[in-house]
Amino acid sequence: MKSGIKELDKIIWELKPGEIIFIDGNNKIILDIEKRICVNCYKSYKRNVIYIDGGMGFNPYRIARYAKESEIDYREILNHIHVSRVFTLFQLNTILQDKLEQIMLEYNPQICIIGKFLTPYMDSEVSSDQVNIIMKNNLSRVKEIAKKYGIVALLLNFDSRINEFGGLNKILYRSVDEIVTIKRIGKTINFSLLKKNPIKVFSLIEKGQLSLNDFN
């Protein structure tokens, strides 16, 4: 499937069912990607979206704005986005390990998005060894479900603290099919692939224009 985001589709070509894609960024543009994909998924495929919110990032008002831009009734879009919010690492673990398969059967989605994926793992009260084990198991489970039900699993992160957790970096790199970084350098947004045939695409943006509108 296509994300509907020109620059992202240019470097990934397509989001393949059964794959896990991890997208990390230091610019708020990363926060818009998941919203646009939610709208584009329904617009293109008329399928449900599962959105697991790892850090209170889901914004229905922004979804509605993008739906309006795409000339789609926002209520129709929101009715096909099924949101689960998590507040702790153990809540995320429970959803992924015990409930995700039932969610697949109930809603038959096209894509599963986990927003702010790493935020629950940044729990200072959970040992790093335990965090690493939970992440490894969760990514394995997501991969299993993605393959079994032919969905795309998209994990997004907007948290520079990932650099402080070397163990998580290694587990992510080994466990996901592709890693995309989106970094702002001056007036340029740098899209980079880190695993398959690493490439970079630079897109010039004007001062103050920080949304994905420029890429449509």
C-alpha positions as CSV (number, residue, x, y, z in Angstrom):
1,M,0.0,0.0,0.0
2,K,1.0,3.6,-0.5
3,S,1.2,6.1,2.4
4,G,-0.1,8.9,0.2
5,I,2.8,11.0,1.3
6,K,4.9,11.8,-1.7
7,E,8.4,11.9,-0.2
8,L,7.8,8.8,2.0
9,D,6.4,6.8,-0.9
10,K,9.3,7.9,-3.1
11,I,11.9,6.2,-0.9
12,I,10.0,3.2,0.5
13,W,8.0,2.6,-2.8
14,E,5.3,0.9,-0.9
15,L,4.3,-0.3,2.6
16,K,4.2,-4.0,2.3
17,P,1.7,-6.2,4.2
18,G,3.5,-8.2,6.9
19,E,6.3,-5.7,7.4
20,I,7.1,-3.4,10.3
21,I,8.3,0.1,9.5
22,F,9.8,2.3,12.2
23,I,9.8,6.0,11.6
24,D,11.8,8.3,13.8
25,G,12.2,12.1,13.6
26,N,13.4,15.2,15.4
27,N,10.9,17.5,13.8
28,K,7.2,17.9,14.4
29,I,6.5,16.8,10.8
30,I,6.7,13.3,12.2
31,L,3.6,14.0,14.3
32,D,1.6,14.7,11.1
33,I,2.6,11.5,9.2
34,E,0.4,9.2,11.2
35,K,-2.6,11.4,10.8
36,R,-2.2,11.7,7.1
37,I,-1.7,8.0,6.7
38,C,-5.0,7.4,8.7
39,V,-6.9,9.6,6.2
40,N,-5.0,8.3,3.1
41,C,-5.6,4.6,4.1
42,Y,-9.4,5.1,4.3
43,K,-9.5,7.3,1.2
44,S,-7.5,4.7,-0.9
45,Y,-8.6,1.4,0.5
46,K,-11.8,2.0,2.5
47,R,-10.4,-0.1,5.3
48,N,-10.1,0.3,9.1
49,V,-7.1,1.7,10.9
50,I,-6.0,0.5,14.3
51,Y,-4.2,3.2,16.2
52,I,-2.5,2.4,19.5
53,D,-1.6,5.7,21.2
54,G,1.6,5.3,23.2
55,G,1.9,8.9,24.3
56,M,-1.4,10.8,24.1
57,G,-0.6,11.9,20.5
58,F,-3.8,11.1,18.7
59,N,-5.6,14.3,17.7
60,P,-9.0,13.8,16.1
61,Y,-9.2,17.5,15.2
62,R,-6.1,17.3,13.0
63,I,-7.6,14.1,11.4
64,A,-10.7,16.1,10.7
65,R,-8.7,18.9,9.1
66,Y,-6.8,16.4,6.8
67,A,-10.1,14.7,5.9
68,K,-11.5,18.1,4.9
69,E,-8.5,18.7,2.7
70,S,-9.1,15.3,1.0
71,E,-12.8,16.2,0.6
72,I,-13.9,13.3,2.8
73,D,-16.5,13.5,5.6
74,Y,-14.3,13.6,8.8
75,R,-17.0,11.6,10.6
76,E,-16.6,8.8,8.1
77,I,-12.9,8.8,8.6
78,L,-13.0,8.8,12.4
79,N,-15.6,6.0,12.4
80,H,-12.9,3.8,10.8
81,I,-10.1,4.7,13.1
82,H,-10.1,2.5,16.2
83,V,-8.0,4.0,19.0
84,S,-6.5,2.3,22.1
85,R,-4.6,4.5,24.5
86,V,-1.9,3.2,26.8
87,F,-0.3,4.9,29.7
88,T,2.3,2.4,30.8
89,L,4.6,-0.1,29.3
90,F,2.6,-3.0,30.8
91,Q,-0.6,-1.7,29.3
92,L,1.1,-1.6,25.9
93,N,2.4,-5.1,26.5
94,T,-1.0,-6.4,27.3
95,I,-2.6,-4.9,24.2
96,L,0.1,-6.3,21.9
97,Q,0.4,-9.7,23.5
98,D,-3.2,-10.5,24.5
99,K,-5.6,-8.3,22.6
100,L,-4.1,-7.4,19.2
101,E,-5.2,-10.6,17.4
102,Q,-8.8,-10.2,18.6
103,I,-8.7,-6.6,17.3
104,M,-7.6,-7.9,13.9
105,L,-10.5,-10.3,13.8
106,E,-13.0,-7.7,14.9
107,Y,-12.0,-4.8,12.6
108,N,-10.1,-6.3,9.7
109,P,-7.8,-3.3,9.4
110,Q,-5.5,-2.3,6.5
111,I,-2.8,-0.9,8.9
112,C,-1.9,-0.8,12.5
113,I,-0.2,2.3,13.7
114,I,1.5,2.7,17.1
115,G,2.1,6.3,17.8
116,K,4.9,7.5,20.0
117,F,5.9,3.8,20.2
118,L,9.0,4.3,22.4
119,T,7.4,6.6,25.0
120,P,6.1,3.7,27.2
121,Y,9.5,2.1,27.2
122,M,11.1,5.2,28.8
123,D,10.0,4.1,32.2
124,S,12.7,4.7,34.8
125,E,11.0,2.4,37.2
126,V,11.4,-0.6,34.9
127,S,14.9,-2.1,34.6
128,S,16.6,-1.8,31.3
129,D,16.9,-5.6,31.0
130,Q,13.1,-6.0,31.5
131,V,12.4,-3.2,29.0
132,N,14.6,-4.9,26.4
133,I,12.9,-8.2,26.9
134,I,9.4,-6.7,26.6
135,M,10.4,-4.8,23.5
136,K,11.8,-7.8,21.8
137,N,8.7,-9.9,22.6
138,N,6.4,-7.1,21.5
139,L,8.1,-6.6,18.2
140,S,8.0,-10.3,17.6
141,R,4.3,-10.4,18.3
142,V,3.6,-7.5,16.1
143,K,5.5,-9.1,13.3
144,E,3.6,-12.4,13.7
145,I,0.3,-10.6,13.6
146,A,1.3,-8.4,10.6
147,K,2.2,-11.5,8.6
148,K,-0.7,-13.6,9.7
149,Y,-3.3,-10.9,8.8
150,G,-1.5,-9.2,5.9
151,I,-1.4,-5.8,7.5
152,V,1.2,-3.1,7.6
153,A,2.6,-2.2,11.1
154,L,3.8,1.3,11.3
155,L,5.7,2.4,14.5
156,L,6.4,6.1,15.0
157,N,8.7,7.9,17.4
158,F,9.2,11.6,18.2
159,D,11.5,11.5,21.1
160,S,15.2,12.3,21.0
161,R,15.8,10.2,24.1
162,I,16.0,7.1,21.9
163,N,19.8,7.9,21.6
164,E,20.2,7.2,25.3
165,F,19.0,3.6,25.0
166,G,21.5,1.6,23.0
167,G,19.8,-1.7,23.8
168,L,16.5,-0.5,22.3
169,N,18.3,0.8,19.2
170,K,19.8,-2.7,18.6
171,I,16.6,-4.5,19.2
172,L,14.7,-2.2,16.9
173,Y,17.3,-2.5,14.1
174,R,17.2,-6.3,14.3
175,S,13.4,-6.6,14.6
176,V,11.9,-4.2,12.1
177,D,12.0,-4.4,8.3
178,E,12.9,-0.8,7.7
179,I,13.8,2.3,9.6
180,V,13.1,5.7,8.2
181,T,14.5,8.9,9.8
182,I,13.0,12.3,9.2
183,K,15.3,15.1,10.3
184,R,15.1,18.8,9.9
185,I,18.4,20.5,8.9
186,G,17.9,24.2,8.4
187,K,15.2,24.6,5.8
188,T,15.6,21.0,4.6
189,I,13.8,17.9,5.6
190,N,16.0,14.9,5.3
191,F,14.3,11.5,4.6
192,S,16.7,8.6,5.2
193,L,16.5,4.8,5.0
194,L,18.8,2.9,7.3
195,K,18.4,-0.7,6.3
196,K,17.5,-1.6,2.7
197,N,19.6,0.2,0.2
198,P,20.1,3.3,2.4
199,I,19.3,6.5,0.5
200,K,18.5,10.0,1.3
201,V,16.0,12.5,-0.2
202,F,16.2,16.1,0.6
203,S,13.2,18.4,0.1
204,L,13.5,22.1,0.5
205,I,10.8,23.8,2.5
206,E,10.2,27.5,3.2
207,K,10.6,29.1,6.6
208,G,7.7,28.3,8.9
209,Q,6.2,25.6,6.7
210,L,6.5,22.5,8.9
211,S,3.5,20.5,7.8
212,L,3.2,17.7,5.2
213,N,1.1,19.9,2.9
214,D,4.3,20.8,1.0
215,F,4.8,17.2,-0.1
216,N,1.3,16.5,-1.5
